[in-house]
């Protein structure tokens, strides 16, 4: 089995938990937020993530872990993890 090369993230953005505001930056002119390629979690806890299609799931993360998901938002309600950073490959 071939080993996988870890992703190289070259852009990052602190995540502000919100039940209404999407993660990411707005791309030039179109008003749409760019979803991250992963989330780094600095402080352990639950991450309530919302997908681009609106599905919600709770991920349990240990401190210093990276969750390989592409959420449009991290909800404030029920998210207990801290120091989260959105990671991008651009």
C-alpha positions in Angstrom: 0.0 0.0 0.0 1.4 3.4 -1.0 1.7 6.0 1.8 -0.1 9.2 1.4 1.7 12.6 1.5 0.3 14.9 4.2 -1.5 17.9 2.8 0.4 21.2 2.6 -1.8 24.1 3.7 -0.6 27.5 2.6 -3.3 29.7 4.0 -5.1 29.8 7.3 -7.8 31.7 9.1 -8.9 31.7 12.7 -12.5 30.3 13.0 -15.1 32.3 14.8 -17.9 30.0 15.8 -21.3 31.1 14.6 -24.8 29.6 14.0 -25.3 31.9 11.0 -22.0 33.2 9.5 -19.9 31.0 7.1 -16.2 30.3 7.6 -13.7 31.6 5.1 -13.1 34.6 3.1 -15.3 36.0 0.4 -14.0 35.5 -3.0 -13.6 38.6 -5.2 -16.9 39.8 -6.5 -19.1 36.8 -6.1 -20.0 37.0 -2.4 -19.5 33.3 -1.7 -17.3 32.1 1.1 -14.5 29.7 0.3 -14.8 26.5 2.4 -11.6 25.3 4.1 -9.8 22.0 3.3 -9.5 21.0 6.9 -9.8 22.4 10.5 -7.0 22.4 13.1 -8.3 22.1 16.6 -6.1 23.6 19.3 -8.3 22.8 22.3 -10.1 19.5 22.7 -13.8 19.3 22.5 -16.8 18.9 20.1 -16.9 20.6 16.7 -20.4 21.0 15.3 -19.8 21.4 11.6 -22.2 22.3 8.8 -21.6 21.0 5.3 -22.1 23.0 2.1 -25.4 21.2 1.6 -26.6 22.1 5.2 -26.0 18.7 6.9 -24.8 19.0 10.5 -22.5 16.6 12.3 -20.6 16.6 15.6 -16.9 15.7 15.6 -15.0 15.0 18.8 -11.4 16.3 18.5 -8.4 16.0 20.7 -6.1 19.0 21.3 -3.7 19.5 18.4 -5.6 17.5 15.9 -6.7 18.2 12.3 -10.1 17.3 11.1 -10.2 16.5 7.4 -13.6 18.0 6.6 -14.8 20.9 4.4 -17.4 22.7 6.4 -19.1 25.9 5.4 -19.6 26.8 9.1 -18.8 25.7 12.7 -21.8 26.3 14.9 -21.4 28.2 18.1 -24.2 26.1 19.7 -22.7 22.9 21.2 -19.2 23.4 19.9 -16.8 23.1 22.9 -13.5 22.9 21.0 -11.3 26.0 21.1 -8.5 27.6 19.1 -9.8 26.4 15.8 -8.1 27.4 12.5 -9.4 26.9 9.0 -6.7 25.5 6.7 -6.7 26.1 2.9 -4.8 24.8 0.0 -4.7 27.6 -2.6 
